[in-house]
Amino acid sequence: EVERSSTYHLLARLWLSEVDRNLLDHLTSPPLRDAFTAAGGVLPPADADEAIEQLAVDYCQLFVGPKNHLPPFQSVWQTGQLSGKPIDSMRQLIDISGYDVSNTPSSTMLDHLGLQLDIMGHILAQLSLSSSETNQWTEISHLANHFFATHLQWSTELVAAASKRATTEFYRSAILMTGDFLASEVLE
C-alpha cells in the first residue's frame, strides 16, 4: 500500500500545481527519475529554467485558463457546473478520512482531481499502517473502495481530453500515466 499511496501523492502534486524547481529536481534525480520514466513519464529537457517556464505555460493552458482550459473538477465534468454533490460528498469523506486540507492551496476546490488523488494516497497510507486482521483495516479498505468509486472514476474524459491538448511531452505523459494508473486500480 505504501507504493500505491506514494504514487497517488506524486500524481496529486502534478495535478494540483505547475512544476517548480523543487519538484523538477526531485523528478530528475534517482530514485524518482527511474520510477517516473519506468511508468511512462517523459522528463523535460535539461535546461531547468526553460523547462519550468514551458511546463508552467502548458499547465495553465490546460487547467487554469483564462479560456479553453479543462477544469480538473469532478462537478464540472459530471454536471457542467462547479459545486454540487461531488463537493458535498468530498466534505464528508475528508471528515471521515481525517485528511488535513490546510496543507493544500487555499484556492483548491474540494473536487479538484489533484486533491482527490492526494486524499486517496492519504487513505491508503492509513491502510498500510493498520493490520489486515482488524476492524479498522476493514473500515479503511471500504473507505478506500468507496472513495475511489465515487471520486476518481469520473476522470477518464478529462484525462483523454487533456492528454490530447498538452503541448509538452512531460504533461502528456503525466496525464496518460494518471489515466493508466487509475485504470489499473479499477482492476484491483
C-alpha positions as CSV (number, residue, x, y, z in Angstrom):
1,E,0.0,0.0,0.0
2,V,2.9,2.4,0.6
3,E,3.9,2.4,-3.1
4,R,0.4,3.0,-4.2
5,S,0.0,5.8,-1.6
6,S,3.2,7.4,-2.9
7,T,2.1,7.1,-6.5
8,Y,-1.2,8.9,-5.6
9,H,0.7,11.6,-3.8
10,L,3.0,12.2,-6.7
11,L,0.2,12.3,-9.3
12,A,-1.7,14.7,-6.9
13,R,1.2,17.0,-6.9
14,L,1.4,17.0,-10.7
15,W,-2.3,17.9,-11.0
16,L,-2.5,20.5,-8.1
17,S,0.0,23.0,-9.4
18,E,2.6,23.5,-12.1
19,V,6.1,22.1,-11.8
20,D,8.5,24.2,-9.8
21,R,12.3,23.9,-9.3
22,N,12.0,21.7,-6.2
23,L,9.7,19.1,-7.9
24,L,11.8,19.2,-11.1
25,D,14.9,18.5,-9.1
26,H,13.2,15.5,-7.4
27,L,11.8,14.2,-10.7
28,T,15.2,14.3,-12.4
29,S,17.1,12.6,-9.6
30,P,17.2,8.9,-8.6
31,P,15.2,7.1,-7.4
32,L,12.1,9.1,-8.5
33,R,13.5,9.7,-12.0
34,D,13.8,6.0,-12.6
35,A,10.4,5.2,-11.3
36,F,8.8,8.1,-13.2
37,T,10.4,7.1,-16.6
38,A,9.7,3.4,-16.0
39,A,6.0,4.3,-15.6
40,G,6.0,6.1,-18.9
41,G,6.9,9.6,-17.8
42,V,8.9,11.8,-20.1
43,L,11.2,14.3,-18.4
44,P,11.7,17.8,-19.7
45,P,14.9,18.8,-21.5
46,A,18.0,19.6,-19.4
47,D,17.6,23.4,-19.2
48,A,15.7,23.6,-15.9
49,D,14.7,27.3,-16.2
50,E,13.4,27.0,-19.7
51,A,11.6,23.7,-18.9
52,I,9.9,25.2,-15.8
53,E,8.6,28.1,-17.9
54,Q,7.3,25.8,-20.7
55,L,5.7,23.5,-18.1
56,A,4.0,26.4,-16.4
57,V,2.6,27.7,-19.7
58,D,1.3,24.2,-20.6
59,Y,-0.2,23.6,-17.1
60,C,-2.0,27.0,-17.2
61,Q,-3.3,26.5,-20.7
62,L,-4.5,23.0,-19.8
63,F,-6.1,23.6,-16.4
64,V,-6.2,27.3,-15.3
65,G,-7.3,29.3,-18.3
66,P,-8.4,32.0,-18.9
67,K,-10.1,30.4,-21.8
68,N,-10.4,27.0,-23.5
69,H,-9.0,25.2,-20.4
70,L,-10.1,21.9,-19.0
71,P,-11.1,22.5,-15.4
72,P,-9.9,19.5,-13.3
73,F,-13.1,19.4,-11.2
74,Q,-15.4,16.5,-10.8
75,S,-18.5,18.6,-10.6
76,V,-17.7,20.4,-13.9
77,W,-17.3,17.1,-15.8
78,Q,-20.3,15.4,-14.2
79,T,-22.8,18.3,-14.0
80,G,-21.4,21.1,-16.2
81,Q,-21.1,23.5,-13.3
82,L,-18.8,24.0,-10.3
83,S,-20.2,22.7,-7.0
84,G,-23.0,20.4,-6.1
85,K,-23.0,16.8,-4.9
86,P,-19.3,15.9,-5.5
87,I,-18.2,18.8,-3.2
88,D,-20.7,17.8,-0.5
89,S,-19.5,14.2,-0.7
90,M,-15.9,15.3,-0.6
91,R,-16.5,17.3,2.6
92,Q,-18.0,14.2,4.3
93,L,-15.2,11.9,3.1
94,I,-12.5,14.4,4.2
95,D,-14.0,14.4,7.6
96,I,-14.2,10.6,7.8
97,S,-10.7,10.1,6.5
98,G,-9.1,12.7,8.7
99,Y,-7.4,14.4,5.8
100,D,-5.9,17.8,6.6
101,V,-6.9,20.2,3.9
102,S,-4.9,23.0,5.4
103,N,-1.8,21.7,3.5
104,T,-3.4,22.3,0.1
105,P,-3.5,25.7,-1.6
106,S,-6.5,27.7,-0.2
107,S,-8.0,28.2,-3.6
108,T,-8.2,24.5,-4.3
109,M,-11.8,23.3,-4.8
110,L,-12.6,20.2,-2.9
111,D,-13.5,18.2,-6.1
112,H,-10.1,19.0,-7.8
113,L,-8.6,15.8,-9.2
114,G,-5.3,16.6,-7.6
115,L,-6.9,16.9,-4.2
116,Q,-8.9,13.7,-4.8
117,L,-5.7,11.8,-5.7
118,D,-3.9,13.2,-2.6
119,I,-6.8,12.1,-0.3
120,M,-6.7,8.6,-1.8
121,G,-3.0,8.5,-1.1
122,H,-3.8,9.5,2.5
123,I,-6.4,6.8,2.9
124,L,-4.0,4.1,1.5
125,A,-1.3,5.3,3.9
126,Q,-3.7,4.8,6.8
127,L,-4.5,1.3,5.4
128,S,-0.8,0.4,5.3
129,L,-0.5,1.3,9.0
130,S,-3.3,-1.0,10.2
131,S,-3.2,-4.8,10.5
132,S,-5.2,-6.6,7.9
133,E,-6.9,-8.7,10.6
134,T,-8.6,-5.7,12.3
135,N,-11.9,-4.0,12.0
136,Q,-10.0,-0.7,11.4
137,W,-8.3,-2.2,8.3
138,T,-11.7,-3.4,7.0
139,E,-13.3,0.0,7.6
140,I,-10.4,1.8,5.9
141,S,-10.4,-0.6,3.0
142,H,-14.1,0.0,2.5
143,L,-13.5,3.8,2.7
144,A,-10.7,3.5,0.0
145,N,-13.0,1.5,-2.3
146,H,-15.9,3.9,-1.8
147,F,-13.7,6.9,-2.3
148,F,-12.2,5.6,-5.5
149,A,-15.5,4.6,-7.0
150,T,-17.2,7.9,-6.0
151,H,-14.3,10.4,-6.6
152,L,-11.7,9.0,-9.0
153,Q,-13.5,7.1,-11.8
154,W,-15.0,10.3,-13.2
155,S,-11.7,11.5,-14.6
156,T,-11.5,9.4,-17.8
157,E,-12.9,12.1,-20.0
158,L,-10.6,14.8,-18.5
159,V,-7.5,12.6,-18.9
160,A,-8.4,11.8,-22.6
161,A,-9.0,15.5,-23.4
162,A,-6.0,16.8,-21.5
163,S,-3.6,14.3,-23.0
164,K,-4.6,15.4,-26.5
165,R,-4.3,19.1,-25.6
166,A,-1.0,19.0,-23.7
167,T,1.8,20.8,-25.6
168,T,4.7,19.3,-23.6
169,E,5.7,15.6,-23.6
170,F,6.1,15.9,-19.8
171,Y,2.4,16.8,-19.1
172,R,1.1,14.5,-21.9
173,S,3.0,11.6,-20.3
174,A,2.0,12.6,-16.7
175,I,-1.7,12.8,-17.7
176,L,-1.6,9.5,-19.5
177,M,0.3,8.0,-16.5
178,T,-2.6,9.1,-14.3
179,G,-5.2,7.5,-16.6
180,D,-3.2,4.3,-16.8
181,F,-2.7,4.1,-13.1
182,L,-6.3,4.8,-12.3
183,A,-7.4,2.2,-14.9
184,S,-5.1,-0.4,-13.2
185,E,-6.6,0.5,-9.9
186,V,-10.1,-0.5,-11.2
187,L,-8.8,-4.0,-11.7
188,E,-7.5,-4.3,-8.1
